[in-house]
């Protein structure tokens, strides 16, 4: 089994936090989004992971340090890591085809936009699967159309009329990667108008027209990281999930000086807490120092210094210096707010 991870986007809705760190690399509940996604797929899939292929964007933004971190994620699974580049935003199908050399055998395509919890059981009798989640407002999503045999017959983007309430979450299984590769090659050979993209859905629909059978897969949890507010909600959910699963979230070398941690919380290595209460539902990254503060439902990244902070629902980046009495903040890397 191979996992194909398109992640070339800049994550503009998550700015300023994605200005210096690509969105899929942002830690939520202590670990980058993409690492958690890949690890969850590897945890539940019933086949060894042979390769993880990442499709990155501009090397000036997705540089060597990011490549090294992604390679290590694959190595931790005993898998080969492959790095590809999508230098122009030409669509989801184009992104997948940037990894054309890896599109063989059984593959899972997983877009690194969200976090999931699923059993991800694969149906060996079908040509492909598309994972979905029931939603209240299907008009805001791409949804699947089903027949009486529980087969997917169409993919409809933001339907004006009701088609189904099963939204596509961006995870796909193909029994033979060569098949979707061949269909996308045909799609990309066709001329396009200005701004018109090459979509993965076109390749899937072409497969269906030739008789390929696709069925839906269900996820237990589907958590977005689209903007700071939603990312904080996802951080809260993931802390609850990881705690319930028995994960150790507080590093052994945390220094507590007249301070306490109210779980669930993630507290990274080398964190120093002085006269401070952290939690519940707060993640604090490696090397951060917090003094005379109270933090709840917040997400603080690495090597930041916080003083005199009373924060609820705050999202603060890396290498930030903050001293103040604000009740809500969302500030990016290398920022300073001091008195």
C-alpha beads as a LAMMPS data file, in Angstrom:
LAMMPS data file: protein, C-alpha beads

339 atoms
338 bonds

1 atom types
1 bond types

-500.0 500.0 xlo xhi
-500.0 500.0 ylo yhi
-500.0 500.0 zlo zhi

Masses

1 110.0

Atoms # bond

1 1 1 0.000 0.000 0.000
2 1 1 1.146 3.511 -0.863
3 1 1 -0.140 6.767 0.646
4 1 1 -0.181 9.761 -1.713
5 1 1 -0.362 13.105 0.121
6 1 1 -1.021 16.270 -1.942
7 1 1 -0.071 19.215 0.285
8 1 1 1.203 21.994 -1.986
9 1 1 -1.295 24.669 -0.878
10 1 1 -0.278 27.633 1.267
11 1 1 -3.249 27.486 3.681
12 1 1 -4.189 31.143 3.263
13 1 1 -7.272 30.892 5.499
14 1 1 -5.023 30.002 8.434
15 1 1 -2.861 33.111 8.185
16 1 1 -0.853 34.453 9.959
17 1 1 0.017 31.003 11.293
18 1 1 0.649 29.587 7.817
19 1 1 2.830 32.466 6.621
20 1 1 6.064 30.780 7.735
21 1 1 4.892 27.180 8.250
22 1 1 2.804 25.270 5.658
23 1 1 -0.643 24.461 7.019
24 1 1 -0.160 20.648 7.004
25 1 1 2.984 21.081 9.131
26 1 1 1.261 23.066 11.886
27 1 1 1.160 21.092 15.149
28 1 1 -2.290 20.401 16.575
29 1 1 -2.432 18.592 19.933
30 1 1 1.336 18.271 19.742
31 1 1 1.929 16.842 16.264
32 1 1 1.805 18.210 12.682
33 1 1 -1.508 17.727 10.878
34 1 1 0.042 15.693 8.056
35 1 1 1.911 13.381 10.442
36 1 1 -1.274 12.617 12.351
37 1 1 -3.196 11.963 9.128
38 1 1 -0.581 9.586 7.709
39 1 1 -0.147 7.784 11.024
40 1 1 -3.898 7.301 11.423
41 1 1 -4.192 5.797 7.943
42 1 1 -1.224 3.505 8.616
43 1 1 -2.686 2.509 11.989
44 1 1 -5.970 1.226 10.625
45 1 1 -5.220 0.032 7.095
46 1 1 -4.874 -3.737 6.805
47 1 1 -1.732 -3.683 4.633
48 1 1 1.904 -2.670 5.225
49 1 1 2.758 0.858 4.048
50 1 1 5.387 0.592 1.337
51 1 1 5.724 4.271 0.407
52 1 1 4.498 7.709 1.421
53 1 1 4.611 10.154 -1.504
54 1 1 4.299 13.852 -0.658
55 1 1 3.393 16.479 -3.252
56 1 1 4.847 19.784 -2.046
57 1 1 4.756 23.311 -3.422
58 1 1 7.460 25.896 -4.027
59 1 1 10.823 24.761 -2.551
60 1 1 11.319 28.281 -1.209
61 1 1 8.401 27.627 1.169
62 1 1 8.497 23.827 1.439
63 1 1 12.229 23.681 2.057
64 1 1 14.785 21.035 3.143
65 1 1 13.748 21.101 6.824
66 1 1 10.167 20.229 5.888
67 1 1 11.359 17.488 3.535
68 1 1 13.434 15.972 6.341
69 1 1 10.501 16.016 8.745
70 1 1 8.216 14.354 6.202
71 1 1 10.817 11.732 5.340
72 1 1 11.064 10.880 9.039
73 1 1 7.281 10.409 9.257
74 1 1 7.533 7.770 6.519
75 1 1 10.609 6.149 8.079
76 1 1 8.765 5.794 11.376
77 1 1 6.286 3.600 9.495
78 1 1 9.043 1.551 7.866
79 1 1 8.125 3.112 4.523
80 1 1 9.996 4.813 1.711
81 1 1 9.432 8.572 1.365
82 1 1 9.122 10.240 -2.042
83 1 1 9.048 14.003 -2.574
84 1 1 7.333 15.540 -5.605
85 1 1 6.576 19.165 -6.491
86 1 1 3.447 20.908 -7.765
87 1 1 4.759 24.310 -8.785
88 1 1 1.477 25.596 -10.260
89 1 1 -1.984 25.319 -8.650
90 1 1 -3.595 23.456 -11.530
91 1 1 -6.053 21.352 -9.560
92 1 1 -6.420 18.195 -7.522
93 1 1 -5.931 15.850 -10.468
94 1 1 -2.787 17.684 -11.515
95 1 1 -1.478 17.438 -7.942
96 1 1 -1.936 13.663 -7.878
97 1 1 -0.300 13.326 -11.298
98 1 1 2.768 15.168 -10.016
99 1 1 3.405 11.872 -8.181
100 1 1 2.822 9.803 -11.343
101 1 1 5.882 7.623 -10.723
102 1 1 4.315 6.404 -7.466
103 1 1 0.834 5.647 -8.860
104 1 1 1.014 1.858 -9.013
105 1 1 -0.562 -0.924 -7.026
106 1 1 -3.049 -0.166 -4.243
107 1 1 -2.923 3.487 -3.174
108 1 1 -4.673 5.834 -0.785
109 1 1 -4.816 9.512 -1.769
110 1 1 -5.231 11.684 1.328
111 1 1 -5.312 15.469 1.227
112 1 1 -3.518 16.935 4.238
113 1 1 -6.264 19.397 5.197
114 1 1 -8.006 17.588 8.037
115 1 1 -7.627 15.133 10.889
116 1 1 -9.668 11.941 11.057
117 1 1 -10.532 8.957 13.184
118 1 1 -11.758 5.946 11.216
119 1 1 -11.506 2.178 10.894
120 1 1 -10.675 2.708 7.165
121 1 1 -11.430 -0.938 6.344
122 1 1 -10.855 -1.622 2.650
123 1 1 -13.287 -3.566 0.475
124 1 1 -11.200 -5.970 -1.685
125 1 1 -14.111 -6.549 -4.099
126 1 1 -14.350 -2.965 -5.408
127 1 1 -12.168 -0.785 -7.624
128 1 1 -12.092 2.125 -5.220
129 1 1 -13.509 3.773 -2.133
130 1 1 -14.262 7.373 -1.210
131 1 1 -14.470 8.316 2.448
132 1 1 -17.421 10.441 3.474
133 1 1 -19.015 12.038 6.532
134 1 1 -22.672 12.832 7.057
135 1 1 -23.163 16.615 7.242
136 1 1 -26.032 18.921 8.098
137 1 1 -25.532 21.320 5.175
138 1 1 -24.555 19.299 2.074
139 1 1 -24.883 22.379 -0.146
140 1 1 -21.539 23.560 1.263
141 1 1 -19.643 20.409 0.279
142 1 1 -18.857 18.005 -2.504
143 1 1 -21.119 15.004 -1.974
144 1 1 -21.541 11.484 -3.365
145 1 1 -24.636 10.186 -5.140
146 1 1 -25.536 6.604 -4.260
147 1 1 -27.582 3.816 -5.845
148 1 1 -29.570 1.047 -4.163
149 1 1 -26.532 -1.246 -4.164
150 1 1 -24.562 1.254 -2.024
151 1 1 -22.343 2.109 -4.975
152 1 1 -21.251 5.664 -5.733
153 1 1 -22.629 6.776 -9.085
154 1 1 -21.660 10.460 -9.148
155 1 1 -19.691 13.182 -7.390
156 1 1 -21.507 16.490 -7.117
157 1 1 -19.827 19.698 -5.963
158 1 1 -21.965 21.954 -3.713
159 1 1 -25.341 20.749 -5.035
160 1 1 -28.157 23.282 -5.151
161 1 1 -30.697 20.473 -4.981
162 1 1 -30.422 17.614 -2.495
163 1 1 -28.284 14.730 -3.754
164 1 1 -27.142 13.213 -0.455
165 1 1 -25.808 14.359 2.898
166 1 1 -22.559 12.377 2.564
167 1 1 -19.695 14.836 2.098
168 1 1 -16.398 13.808 0.508
169 1 1 -13.611 14.357 3.052
170 1 1 -10.593 14.050 0.715
171 1 1 -9.463 10.444 1.250
172 1 1 -9.656 7.969 -1.630
173 1 1 -8.644 4.343 -2.165
174 1 1 -7.747 2.935 -5.581
175 1 1 -7.211 -0.798 -5.917
176 1 1 -4.886 -0.166 -8.863
177 1 1 -3.068 3.150 -8.993
178 1 1 -2.293 2.567 -12.649
179 1 1 -6.010 2.915 -13.515
180 1 1 -6.562 6.366 -12.033
181 1 1 -3.193 7.423 -13.474
182 1 1 -4.295 6.434 -16.981
183 1 1 -7.597 8.302 -16.683
184 1 1 -5.929 11.436 -15.335
185 1 1 -3.406 11.336 -18.173
186 1 1 -6.305 11.417 -20.641
187 1 1 -7.990 14.239 -18.736
188 1 1 -4.824 16.338 -18.687
189 1 1 -4.323 15.882 -22.429
190 1 1 -7.515 17.861 -23.041
191 1 1 -7.252 21.648 -23.487
192 1 1 -8.429 23.879 -20.641
193 1 1 -9.624 27.444 -20.448
194 1 1 -7.802 30.034 -18.398
195 1 1 -8.152 29.261 -14.707
196 1 1 -9.803 25.891 -15.367
197 1 1 -8.289 23.110 -13.253
198 1 1 -7.640 19.391 -13.737
199 1 1 -9.673 17.603 -11.065
200 1 1 -9.248 14.195 -9.463
201 1 1 -13.028 13.764 -9.704
202 1 1 -12.764 13.722 -13.499
203 1 1 -10.543 10.668 -13.394
204 1 1 -12.828 8.929 -10.890
205 1 1 -15.933 9.641 -12.974
206 1 1 -14.181 8.336 -16.083
207 1 1 -13.445 5.120 -14.218
208 1 1 -17.113 4.852 -13.189
209 1 1 -18.252 5.339 -16.784
210 1 1 -16.150 2.292 -17.716
211 1 1 -17.796 0.199 -15.009
212 1 1 -15.464 0.714 -12.054
213 1 1 -17.223 0.188 -8.731
214 1 1 -16.703 2.706 -5.932
215 1 1 -18.214 2.405 -2.458
216 1 1 -18.228 4.855 0.462
217 1 1 -16.172 4.558 3.613
218 1 1 -17.216 6.235 6.842
219 1 1 -15.153 8.193 9.364
220 1 1 -15.921 8.499 13.041
221 1 1 -14.393 11.966 13.293
222 1 1 -13.575 14.523 10.599
223 1 1 -11.883 17.619 11.959
224 1 1 -10.974 20.696 9.954
225 1 1 -8.046 23.075 10.435
226 1 1 -9.272 25.733 8.027
227 1 1 -8.950 28.853 10.161
228 1 1 -7.691 29.705 13.676
229 1 1 -11.086 29.313 15.391
230 1 1 -11.819 25.929 13.798
231 1 1 -8.222 24.784 14.423
232 1 1 -8.690 25.480 18.133
233 1 1 -11.870 23.377 18.092
234 1 1 -9.924 20.574 16.417
235 1 1 -7.131 20.904 18.982
236 1 1 -9.719 20.439 21.745
237 1 1 -11.222 17.361 20.063
238 1 1 -7.846 15.784 19.393
239 1 1 -6.700 16.264 22.984
240 1 1 -9.849 14.473 24.157
241 1 1 -9.341 11.662 21.626
242 1 1 -5.634 11.183 22.342
243 1 1 -6.271 11.157 26.091
244 1 1 -9.071 8.601 25.724
245 1 1 -6.733 6.436 23.631
246 1 1 -4.200 6.444 26.477
247 1 1 -1.511 8.569 24.847
248 1 1 1.121 10.245 27.021
249 1 1 0.800 13.966 26.315
250 1 1 2.936 15.669 28.973
251 1 1 6.711 15.448 28.571
252 1 1 8.717 14.111 31.509
253 1 1 11.065 17.101 31.558
254 1 1 8.413 19.822 31.989
255 1 1 9.381 22.210 34.805
256 1 1 6.475 23.111 37.103
257 1 1 7.266 26.012 39.460
258 1 1 4.193 26.762 41.556
259 1 1 2.123 25.732 38.544
260 1 1 -0.440 23.127 37.548
261 1 1 -1.695 21.398 34.444
262 1 1 -5.404 20.643 34.103
263 1 1 -5.865 17.814 31.588
264 1 1 -6.355 17.126 28.825
265 1 1 -3.284 19.025 27.663
266 1 1 -0.257 18.479 25.474
267 1 1 2.923 19.912 27.044
268 1 1 6.046 19.483 24.931
269 1 1 9.681 18.849 25.904
270 1 1 11.557 21.606 27.698
271 1 1 8.483 23.639 28.635
272 1 1 8.803 25.806 31.761
273 1 1 5.697 26.861 33.702
274 1 1 6.066 29.366 36.554
275 1 1 3.123 30.615 38.629
276 1 1 0.923 29.385 35.843
277 1 1 -2.157 27.244 35.256
278 1 1 -2.476 25.521 31.888
279 1 1 -5.603 23.714 30.739
280 1 1 -7.888 22.177 30.076
281 1 1 -7.670 21.654 26.286
282 1 1 -4.390 23.464 25.759
283 1 1 -1.330 22.446 23.738
284 1 1 2.066 23.997 24.475
285 1 1 4.975 23.376 22.113
286 1 1 8.572 22.475 22.835
287 1 1 10.788 24.983 24.645
288 1 1 8.022 27.444 25.506
289 1 1 8.193 29.407 28.777
290 1 1 5.055 30.680 30.504
291 1 1 4.996 32.832 33.644
292 1 1 2.224 34.395 35.752
293 1 1 -0.440 33.206 33.336
294 1 1 -3.619 31.195 32.921
295 1 1 -4.315 29.449 29.617
296 1 1 -7.398 27.459 28.631
297 1 1 -8.549 26.075 25.270
298 1 1 -5.432 27.441 23.595
299 1 1 -2.767 26.353 21.124
300 1 1 0.765 27.651 21.710
301 1 1 3.594 26.606 19.379
302 1 1 7.326 26.192 20.012
303 1 1 9.919 28.402 21.748
304 1 1 7.488 31.145 22.730
305 1 1 7.634 33.309 25.865
306 1 1 4.355 34.263 27.551
307 1 1 4.054 36.483 30.611
308 1 1 1.080 37.925 32.487
309 1 1 -1.380 36.307 30.090
310 1 1 -4.995 35.436 30.825
311 1 1 -5.973 33.637 27.640
312 1 1 -8.941 31.581 26.555
313 1 1 -9.178 30.431 22.960
314 1 1 -5.773 31.783 21.919
315 1 1 -3.646 30.548 19.021
316 1 1 -0.037 31.721 19.184
317 1 1 2.807 30.810 16.826
318 1 1 6.504 29.985 17.194
319 1 1 9.130 32.300 18.710
320 1 1 6.531 34.783 19.952
321 1 1 7.102 37.148 22.891
322 1 1 3.855 38.095 24.592
323 1 1 3.287 40.186 27.713
324 1 1 -0.184 41.524 28.234
325 1 1 -3.693 41.118 29.495
326 1 1 -5.635 40.404 26.312
327 1 1 -8.528 37.915 26.478
328 1 1 -8.270 36.623 22.879
329 1 1 -5.354 36.665 20.476
330 1 1 -4.342 35.050 17.192
331 1 1 -0.802 36.066 16.307
332 1 1 1.777 34.443 14.068
333 1 1 5.436 33.506 14.273
334 1 1 8.157 35.937 15.379
335 1 1 5.635 38.490 16.700
336 1 1 5.965 40.585 19.853
337 1 1 3.259 42.053 22.071
338 1 1 4.796 43.619 25.161
339 1 1 4.128 46.423 27.628

Bonds

1 1 1 2
2 1 2 3
3 1 3 4
4 1 4 5
5 1 5 6
6 1 6 7
7 1 7 8
8 1 8 9
9 1 9 10
10 1 10 11
11 1 11 12
12 1 12 13
13 1 13 14
14 1 14 15
15 1 15 16
16 1 16 17
17 1 17 18
18 1 18 19
19 1 19 20
20 1 20 21
21 1 21 22
22 1 22 23
23 1 23 24
24 1 24 25
25 1 25 26
26 1 26 27
27 1 27 28
28 1 28 29
29 1 29 30
30 1 30 31
31 1 31 32
32 1 32 33
33 1 33 34
34 1 34 35
35 1 35 36
36 1 36 37
37 1 37 38
38 1 38 39
39 1 39 40
40 1 40 41
41 1 41 42
42 1 42 43
43 1 43 44
44 1 44 45
45 1 45 46
46 1 46 47
47 1 47 48
48 1 48 49
49 1 49 50
50 1 50 51
51 1 51 52
52 1 52 53
53 1 53 54
54 1 54 55
55 1 55 56
56 1 56 57
57 1 57 58
58 1 58 59
59 1 59 60
60 1 60 61
61 1 61 62
62 1 62 63
63 1 63 64
64 1 64 65
65 1 65 66
66 1 66 67
67 1 67 68
68 1 68 69
69 1 69 70
70 1 70 71
71 1 71 72
72 1 72 73
73 1 73 74
74 1 74 75
75 1 75 76
76 1 76 77
77 1 77 78
78 1 78 79
79 1 79 80
80 1 80 81
81 1 81 82
82 1 82 83
83 1 83 84
84 1 84 85
85 1 85 86
86 1 86 87
87 1 87 88
88 1 88 89
89 1 89 90
90 1 90 91
91 1 91 92
92 1 92 93
93 1 93 94
94 1 94 95
95 1 95 96
96 1 96 97
97 1 97 98
98 1 98 99
99 1 99 100
100 1 100 101
101 1 101 102
102 1 102 103
103 1 103 104
104 1 104 105
105 1 105 106
106 1 106 107
107 1 107 108
108 1 108 109
109 1 109 110
110 1 110 111
111 1 111 112
112 1 112 113
113 1 113 114
114 1 114 115
115 1 115 116
116 1 116 117
117 1 117 118
118 1 118 119
119 1 119 120
120 1 120 121
121 1 121 122
122 1 122 123
123 1 123 124
124 1 124 125
125 1 125 126
126 1 126 127
127 1 127 128
128 1 128 129
129 1 129 130
130 1 130 131
131 1 131 132
132 1 132 133
133 1 133 134
134 1 134 135
135 1 135 136
136 1 136 137
137 1 137 138
138 1 138 139
139 1 139 140
140 1 140 141
141 1 141 142
142 1 142 143
143 1 143 144
144 1 144 145
145 1 145 146
146 1 146 147
147 1 147 148
148 1 148 149
149 1 149 150
150 1 150 151
151 1 151 152
152 1 152 153
153 1 153 154
154 1 154 155
155 1 155 156
156 1 156 157
157 1 157 158
158 1 158 159
159 1 159 160
160 1 160 161
161 1 161 162
162 1 162 163
163 1 163 164
164 1 164 165
165 1 165 166
166 1 166 167
167 1 167 168
168 1 168 169
169 1 169 170
170 1 170 171
171 1 171 172
172 1 172 173
173 1 173 174
174 1 174 175
175 1 175 176
176 1 176 177
177 1 177 178
178 1 178 179
179 1 179 180
180 1 180 181
181 1 181 182
182 1 182 183
183 1 183 184
184 1 184 185
185 1 185 186
186 1 186 187
187 1 187 188
188 1 188 189
189 1 189 190
190 1 190 191
191 1 191 192
192 1 192 193
193 1 193 194
194 1 194 195
195 1 195 196
196 1 196 197
197 1 197 198
198 1 198 199
199 1 199 200
200 1 200 201
201 1 201 202
202 1 202 203
203 1 203 204
204 1 204 205
205 1 205 206
206 1 206 207
207 1 207 208
208 1 208 209
209 1 209 210
210 1 210 211
211 1 211 212
212 1 212 213
213 1 213 214
214 1 214 215
215 1 215 216
216 1 216 217
217 1 217 218
218 1 218 219
219 1 219 220
220 1 220 221
221 1 221 222
222 1 222 223
223 1 223 224
224 1 224 225
225 1 225 226
226 1 226 227
227 1 227 228
228 1 228 229
229 1 229 230
230 1 230 231
231 1 231 232
232 1 232 233
233 1 233 234
234 1 234 235
235 1 235 236
236 1 236 237
237 1 237 238
238 1 238 239
239 1 239 240
240 1 240 241
241 1 241 242
242 1 242 243
243 1 243 244
244 1 244 245
245 1 245 246
246 1 246 247
247 1 247 248
248 1 248 249
249 1 249 250
250 1 250 251
251 1 251 252
252 1 252 253
253 1 253 254
254 1 254 255
255 1 255 256
256 1 256 257
257 1 257 258
258 1 258 259
259 1 259 260
260 1 260 261
261 1 261 262
262 1 262 263
263 1 263 264
264 1 264 265
265 1 265 266
266 1 266 267
267 1 267 268
268 1 268 269
269 1 269 270
270 1 270 271
271 1 271 272
272 1 272 273
273 1 273 274
274 1 274 275
275 1 275 276
276 1 276 277
277 1 277 278
278 1 278 279
279 1 279 280
280 1 280 281
281 1 281 282
282 1 282 283
283 1 283 284
284 1 284 285
285 1 285 286
286 1 286 287
287 1 287 288
288 1 288 289
289 1 289 290
290 1 290 291
291 1 291 292
292 1 292 293
293 1 293 294
294 1 294 295
295 1 295 296
296 1 296 297
297 1 297 298
298 1 298 299
299 1 299 300
300 1 300 301
301 1 301 302
302 1 302 303
303 1 303 304
304 1 304 305
305 1 305 306
306 1 306 307
307 1 307 308
308 1 308 309
309 1 309 310
310 1 310 311
311 1 311 312
312 1 312 313
313 1 313 314
314 1 314 315
315 1 315 316
316 1 316 317
317 1 317 318
318 1 318 319
319 1 319 320
320 1 320 321
321 1 321 322
322 1 322 323
323 1 323 324
324 1 324 325
325 1 325 326
326 1 326 327
327 1 327 328
328 1 328 329
329 1 329 330
330 1 330 331
331 1 331 332
332 1 332 333
333 1 333 334
334 1 334 335
335 1 335 336
336 1 336 337
337 1 337 338
338 1 338 339
